[in-house]
Amino acid sequence: MHARTTEVLAALDRSHDALLRAVLRVPSALRETSPAPGRWSAAQVVHHLALVETRIAGVVQGVLALARAGELGAETLTESAYGSLDWSRVADRTNVRVASEASTPPDNTDLTAAMGTLTQHRAVIRSLLRDADGLALSAVIAPHPVMGDLNLYQWALFVATHESRHAAQVVEIAVSLTRSTGPGATDPARALLRHALATVAYRVSKAVRTPPEKFGKFRAGPSSRSAVEIVAHMGDLFDWALTMAKGQTVWRSSEVMKWKPELERFFASLTTFDEYLASDAPLHGTAGQLLQGPVADALTHTGQLTMMRRVAGGPVRGESYARADIRVGNTGAEQPASLVEFE
């Protein structure tokens, strides 16, 4: 499969996984409930995505059919399909946009039906891209009302970035609908600590995204930890943090698993600790002790993973993290797209 096809299909998979994870964070009984007057429910967000992707599937199908009828050659470009477009215009949730009338969901939206429509048209877009693999899709252009002229790879990346934007919105909805009024919501020290946890999640997610082959086994030196051993240690850090918060401090070194299960355990441990901080349960010790201990240690190891990526030949792109879309409560592996990156 051509590198560009692989890139855009992977982006579509990541964004859709992020949306599904976000929806699962909303209690099932509240998925069709608006978090506040004038705001969409999780079901309405999914319905909006379904409306948008239905139209995009038609656009892709139409322009591709016209191109095939002509003389569409083989794809010769191999660099990233993201190109020089400013994707932050789509990804950045602080850049508020009003949905068109055609893409505005009705008040009474059924989540199951909306998700079914979205899944159906996402499958159409994926199928069109796979069937056209190897063709010069960079030469097949269609105008977008906000982004301007996009080739078909970029249309697919728009779909993924747009879905990631709204996955972050569903996370916000989940946080709003489950927000407590006790110390988990009102204590500024807890709030800052939770922002630090969201920062860890964002940075780790970027550090482990699309790593070099067999990166989990990579070591910077003969006596240093491998990448997967570092991730396992970081999971242990947040298990330890939870015991500290509960006043029953216990350190446990877990048995190291394979790369993917270890990443899943890390984000699960981080999320469990964050959920404790968000609750009304008492916090033993101080937020400062938790920050200077397990949280700071985890940030140190995140930098270690990033350094190891570069040594292993798969560097992580730099970023203005002060402008990153980091949101309290979003401590899973799926994170918003980077807004401002550089080499």
Secondary structure as the mmCIF struct_conf table of DSSP 4:
data_model
#
loop_
_struct_conf.conf_type_id
_struct_conf.id
_struct_conf.beg_label_comp_id
_struct_conf.beg_label_asym_id
_struct_conf.beg_label_seq_id
_struct_conf.end_label_comp_id
_struct_conf.end_label_asym_id
_struct_conf.end_label_seq_id
HELX_RH_AL_P HELX_RH_AL_P1 ALA A 3 ARG A 25
BEND BEND1 VAL A 26 VAL A 26
HELX_RH_3T_P HELX_RH_3T_P1 SER A 28 LEU A 30
TURN_TY1_P TURN_TY1_P1 ARG A 31 GLU A 32
BEND BEND2 THR A 33 THR A 33
BEND BEND3 PRO A 35 ALA A 36
TURN_TY1_P TURN_TY1_P2 PRO A 37 GLY A 38
HELX_RH_AL_P HELX_RH_AL_P2 ALA A 42 ALA A 69
BEND BEND4 GLY A 70 GLY A 70
STRN STRN1 ALA A 74 ALA A 74
BEND BEND5 GLU A 79 GLU A 79
TURN_TY1_P TURN_TY1_P3 ALA A 81 SER A 84
TURN_TY1_P TURN_TY1_P4 TRP A 87 TRP A 87
HELX_RH_AL_P HELX_RH_AL_P3 SER A 88 ALA A 91
TURN_TY1_P TURN_TY1_P5 ARG A 93 THR A 94
BEND BEND6 ASN A 95 ASN A 95
HELX_LH_PP_P HELX_LH_PP_P1 VAL A 98 SER A 100
HELX_RH_3T_P HELX_RH_3T_P2 GLU A 101 SER A 103
HELX_LH_PP_P HELX_LH_PP_P2 THR A 104 PRO A 106
BEND BEND7 ASP A 107 ASN A 108
HELX_RH_AL_P HELX_RH_AL_P4 LEU A 111 ASP A 131
TURN_TY1_P TURN_TY1_P6 ALA A 132 GLY A 134
STRN STRN2 LEU A 135 LEU A 135
HELX_RH_3T_P HELX_RH_3T_P3 LEU A 137 ALA A 139
STRN STRN3 ILE A 141 HIS A 144
TURN_TY1_P TURN_TY1_P7 PRO A 145 MET A 147
STRN STRN4 GLY A 148 ASN A 151
HELX_RH_AL_P HELX_RH_AL_P5 LEU A 152 THR A 178
BEND BEND8 THR A 181 GLY A 182
HELX_RH_AL_P HELX_RH_AL_P6 PRO A 183 THR A 186
HELX_RH_AL_P HELX_RH_AL_P7 PRO A 188 VAL A 208
BEND BEND9 ARG A 209 THR A 210
HELX_LH_PP_P HELX_LH_PP_P3 PRO A 211 PRO A 212
TURN_TY1_P TURN_TY1_P8 GLU A 213 LYS A 214
HELX_RH_3T_P HELX_RH_3T_P4 PHE A 215 LYS A 217
STRN STRN5 ARG A 219 ARG A 219
BEND BEND10 ALA A 220 GLY A 221
TURN_TY1_P TURN_TY1_P9 PRO A 222 SER A 223
BEND BEND11 SER A 224 SER A 224
HELX_LH_PP_P HELX_LH_PP_P4 ARG A 225 ARG A 225
STRN STRN6 SER A 226 SER A 226
HELX_RH_AL_P HELX_RH_AL_P8 ALA A 227 ALA A 245
TURN_TY1_P TURN_TY1_P10 LYS A 246 GLY A 247
HELX_LH_PP_P HELX_LH_PP_P5 SER A 254 VAL A 256
HELX_RH_AL_P HELX_RH_AL_P9 TRP A 259 ALA A 278
BEND BEND12 SER A 279 ALA A 281
BEND BEND13 GLY A 285 GLY A 285
HELX_RH_AL_P HELX_RH_AL_P10 ALA A 287 LEU A 290
HELX_RH_PI_P HELX_RH_PI_P1 LEU A 291 VAL A 295
HELX_RH_AL_P HELX_RH_AL_P11 ALA A 296 VAL A 311
TURN_TY1_P TURN_TY1_P11 ALA A 312 GLY A 313
HELX_LH_PP_P HELX_LH_PP_P6 PRO A 315 ARG A 317
STRN STRN7 GLY A 318 GLU A 319
HELX_RH_3T_P HELX_RH_3T_P5 TYR A 321 ARG A 323
BEND BEND14 ALA A 324 ALA A 324
TURN_TY1_P TURN_TY1_P12 VAL A 328 GLY A 329
BEND BEND15 GLY A 332 ALA A 333
HELX_LH_PP_P HELX_LH_PP_P7 PRO A 336 SER A 338
BEND BEND16 LEU A 339 VAL A 340
STRN STRN8 GLU A 341 PHE A 342
#
